[in-house]
Every structure is written in C-alpha cells, then in structure tokens.
C-alpha cells in the first residue's frame, strides 16, 4: 500500500497520463484478487468504503431499481448494517418479514422460503453470524429465492477469508465483503454483483461514474490495493488456517470447561466459524468480566458495533436466550497469529476472573 500514498499517487480516473493509468492498473489487479476470494469475475466487483456501504448499495439500490416490489425478507440475527437499512425501507413503505433463528443460532431454510411472497424484492441472509459465528444454510435458501424471482443478498463480511465463499455456487445474487475482517485496511470493502443473470441496482452515490456507475467517487487506491493483497493471502492459507484455528478454539473451550463446568456454549458448535467461541458464564456479568480482563485478554460482550453503544445482543434475544444468559455472554475471536500458549494463558485468565467474581 505504501507507494500509493506517495510516489504512485495518481488518480485512477485520470487515464490521460501514466500516473493515472498506473493507479487504475493497481485497482484492476486488486479487483482480480477480491473476485477470486468470492469465486466471481473481476467485472462483478464494486469497491466501496466497507461492507456497510456495500450492503446499503445492495438493499437500497435494489429497491430503487424495482419500485413495484415492496417486500423484503431477512433474519432477526443480521448485522445492524442490514437490519437498520431494511428498517429504513420499512419506514418508506416496504413490508418486512424477519425470520427468527432456532435456539442454535441457525435459520431454518424452510422458514425463510415460507416468508417469500410474489412481491418479494430481496432476501438477505448472512453467511456467518458476527456474534455467535453460526453458519447459515445458504445453499438451501438460494434456490427458493431464484424460483420466486427474489434477489438473494449474502453478508459475507465474517466468512470471507475464514471459510470458502463461492458466490455463484451458493446461488447468491449479491455478496458483501470487508477488508479489515481479513487483515486488510479499514474503510474499504466490496459488493459482488452477479452479471448472469444480471442484477439491477440503482446507484446511491452519483458523480463521476466510477465502479461501473454504481459507486461514483475517486477510489481509495491504497485501501483497495491492501484489500487485494489481504484477499490473496487469506485465500492461499484458507484451509490450513481454518484447521489451525478450529483446533485452538476447541482447546480453549476444553480448558474453560475444565475450570468452569457451568459454562454454556451459545449457538451450534458444529455449524460455526472455526475462529469463533461464544459462551456464557452463568451468574457472571459479562461487562464486569470484560473490564476485569482489560489489558490481558481482548474479549467482547457482543459485536463491535453493539459494544460501542452498550446495547444488549439482539442476536441472543432472537435465539431465545433468557436475559441472565445474555448478560453473562462473551465472545472470543482467535486469529492468524494466535498461538497455543495464547490460548492457555487466556483460558486461565478468564477462568480466574470468573471464579473470583
């Protein structure tokens, strides 16, 4: 990324000189890398400022392009970027059906299919949940959407780079991804937009016509370059990293259970991202536990967005967990550089903090 902050500072929209063409080539190279991450064509990648903007473009852009279809289906455990955007559509007259998950944090494909109507514009289901890490049955949902003529939007911000994401094979029409979730820079993401059959979106940002006219504005060249490299690195180590992190996650759970037998796992342990562990310690207030561990273990009591607003988890509530469980729930996220020693130290620190509460 560094050269594009200085020596290679050309505007990719200025194709009349070498500086601009150099920046444009860098963007197109990154487009190839990000497309490979989701199994699509580079021509299907639209760069954005992040997954939130990508999801907004997908949802609001589809609504603008198809004003006669006034119904949207989603799940009750989506990220706020989806839920809040759909709520904004609802305030403008759209009808919304929100499908609740099972107690295991997995949505039933038949329940989603039953919610689809003749006037359904779009069905939005995340690939993997950002809190409990549960993986949703997208391949079972996609054909139902296609049969009924509804667009299928997948939020893959949590899953891309962690587990395989093949947008065409999943049957998706739109897939949102984010760079910083796979060690890329913050403030850049992308929307994969299916070309065949074509998906119609109206842009939300008008101006210079960049990104196939769907997202005008001068591109963030360093961010896009960083995203591309991060995507390539994540794809290259995908299987090995998933196996490594899954083993560490299972070791963390075993160590915690040995010290705190009352611990409960929230959500399916099998249909889950390998790096995610979401547990509750009955009788222990999660926020106090997180504060006690500050500086020793980076653990959270919800999603990053919800933690910033000090809200309780809508995901756990939708799963039917009672308030006392929700208030004692914490999320662990293991990463590329997490070691077995890190897991052992973290498990002891957390158990000590729980047992002295």
KOLLO-767531 format. One record per residue (C-alpha): residue in three letters; x, y, z. Coordinates in steps of 0.1 Angstrom, whole numbers, plus 5000, padded with zeros to 4 digits. Example, Ala and Ser with C-alpha at 12.3 -4.5 7.8 and 13.67 -1.06 7.14 Angstrom:
<rs>
ALA512349555078;SER513749895071;
</rs>
This chain:
<rs>
UNK500050005000;UNK502850245009;UNK503850364974;UNK500250464966;UNK500350714995;UNK503150904978;UNK505350814948;UNK502450644930;UNK499750894939;UNK497950914906;UNK494150944903;UNK492850624887;UNK490150824869;UNK492851034850;UNK493750794822;UNK495451064800;UNK498751024818;UNK500950744832;UNK500350834868;UNK496650774865;UNK496950464844;UNK499350324870;UNK496750364897;UNK494050224875;UNK496049914868;UNK496649864906;UNK492949884912;UNK492249624885;UNK494849394899;UNK493149414933;UNK489749354916;UNK491049024903;UNK492348924938;UNK489049014956;UNK486948844929;UNK488948524934;UNK488148534972;UNK484448514964;UNK484648294933;UNK483448564909;UNK484648764880;UNK486549094884;UNK483849264864;UNK481449174892;UNK483349354919;UNK482349704930;UNK484649864956;UNK483050054985;UNK484150205018;UNK483349885036;UNK480649615040;UNK478249855055;UNK478250065023;UNK478149755002;UNK475049635020;UNK473349975017;UNK474049974980;UNK472649624976;UNK469449684996;UNK468650044987;UNK469950014952;UNK467649714945;UNK464749894960;UNK465350194937;UNK465649974907;UNK462549774913;UNK460050014930;UNK457049784923;UNK458349504946;UNK457749624981;UNK458549325004;UNK461849225019;UNK462848915039;UNK465648895063;UNK466648725096;UNK466548855131;UNK470248795136;UNK471649005108;UNK474249275113;UNK472949625120;UNK474149735086;UNK471349505071;UNK468749545098;UNK468949925100;UNK468949965062;UNK465949745059;UNK464149935087;UNK464850255067;UNK463050095038;UNK460249995060;UNK459750355071;UNK459350435034;UNK456550195029;UNK458249855023;UNK456949555042;UNK459549345060;UNK459448985073;UNK462148905099;UNK462748525103;UNK463948415138;UNK466648155141;UNK466547835161;UNK468047825196;UNK471247705179;UNK471548035161;UNK470847885127;UNK467947995105;UNK465647725090;UNK465747745052;UNK462147635050;UNK461147925073;UNK462848165050;UNK461248015019;UNK457848035035;UNK458248415040;UNK458948485003;UNK455948634985;UNK455248724949;UNK456249084956;UNK459448994975;UNK462249214962;UNK465149074982;UNK466048815007;UNK469048905029;UNK470748625049;UNK474248655063;UNK476748375057;UNK478148365092;UNK476948555122;UNK479148825136;UNK478548745172;UNK477948365177;UNK479648265145;UNK476948035133;UNK476947945096;UNK473647975077;UNK472247725051;UNK472647955021;UNK472747674995;UNK469347565007;UNK467847915006;UNK469248034973;UNK467147814950;UNK463947914968;UNK464748284961;UNK465548214924;UNK462348024919;UNK460348314933;UNK462248584915;UNK463648744946;UNK467248874948;UNK469448684973;UNK471848904993;UNK474648755014;UNK476648945040;UNK479948755039;UNK481949015060;UNK482548755087;UNK483148445065;UNK485248565036;UNK488848465042;UNK487848235070;UNK485847965052;UNK485247915015;UNK482948174999;UNK481948084963;UNK479248334954;UNK478048164922;UNK477947814938;UNK476047954968;UNK473448094944;UNK473848444956;UNK473048754936;UNK474849004958;UNK477648944983;UNK479249205006;UNK482749175020;UNK485049385041;UNK488849425040;UNK489549465077;UNK487849135086;UNK490748955069;UNK493649175080;UNK493249435053;UNK492949805059;UNK489849955075;UNK487550175054;UNK487349955022;UNK485049675011;UNK483349544981;UNK479949434967;UNK479949134943;UNK477149194918;UNK476148894897;UNK476348964859;UNK474548654846;UNK471648674851;UNK472149044856;UNK471249214888;UNK469749564885;UNK470849824911;UNK470450194911;UNK473450384925;UNK473250574958;UNK476250794950;UNK476250984917;UNK479051174901;UNK482051054881;UNK480650714872;UNK483450514888;UNK482850144897;UNK480650074867;UNK478550374877;UNK477350204908;UNK479650394932;UNK480950724920;UNK483850904937;UNK487650874934;UNK488650534946;UNK490750474977;UNK493750334958;UNK495950234988;UNK493050085006;UNK491949884975;UNK495449764969;UNK495749655005;UNK492349475003;UNK493549284972;UNK496749154988;UNK494849065020;UNK492348875000;UNK495148684981;UNK496848595014;UNK493648485030;UNK492748265001;UNK496148104999;UNK496047995036;UNK492347935039;UNK492147565046;UNK495247535068;UNK494247845088;UNK490747715094;UNK492047385107;UNK494647555129;UNK492147805144;UNK489447535149;UNK491947325169;UNK492947625191;UNK489247715196;UNK488447365207;UNK491447375231;UNK490247705245;UNK486747565251;UNK488147245268;UNK490347455291;UNK487547685301;UNK485147395307;UNK487747225329;UNK487947525351;UNK484247655348;UNK481947345343;UNK478847565344;UNK479947735311;UNK477447715282;UNK478147745245;UNK475847985227;UNK474847865192;UNK475747555172;UNK479347435178;UNK479447245145;UNK477947495121;UNK480247775133;UNK483247975121;UNK486547805132;UNK487848105150;UNK484748195170;UNK483748085205;UNK480748245222;UNK479948135257;UNK478048235288;UNK479248215324;UNK476048195345;UNK475948435373;UNK478848655360;UNK478148995344;UNK479948995311;UNK480749365311;UNK482449345345;UNK484349035333;UNK485549225302;UNK486649525323;UNK488549295347;UNK490349135318;UNK491249465301;UNK494949475291;UNK495249095295;UNK492748935272;UNK490849105243;UNK487348965247;UNK484049125240;UNK480449105253;UNK478849155219;UNK479549275184;UNK481949565180;UNK479049785169;UNK476849695198;UNK479749715223;UNK480350075212;UNK476750165221;UNK476549955253;UNK473549755240;UNK472449405247;UNK472649155219;UNK469749135195;UNK471248805182;UNK471048635216;UNK467548765222;UNK466448635188;UNK467848295197;UNK465548295227;UNK468348315253;UNK467048445287;UNK468348785298;UNK470548635326;UNK472448425299;UNK472748725275;UNK474248945302;UNK476848675310;UNK477848605274;UNK481248685259;UNK482748635225;UNK486348515218;UNK487848565184;UNK491048375175;UNK493348505148;UNK496048425124;UNK498848485149;UNK497148325179;UNK499248055195;UNK498647755217;UNK500347955245;UNK498048245240;UNK495048005244;UNK496447865276;UNK497148205291;UNK493748345281;UNK491848045294;UNK493548075328;UNK493048445330;UNK489348425321;UNK488748135345;UNK490448315373;UNK488348625367;UNK485148425365;UNK485848235397;UNK486748535417;UNK483648735406;
</rs>
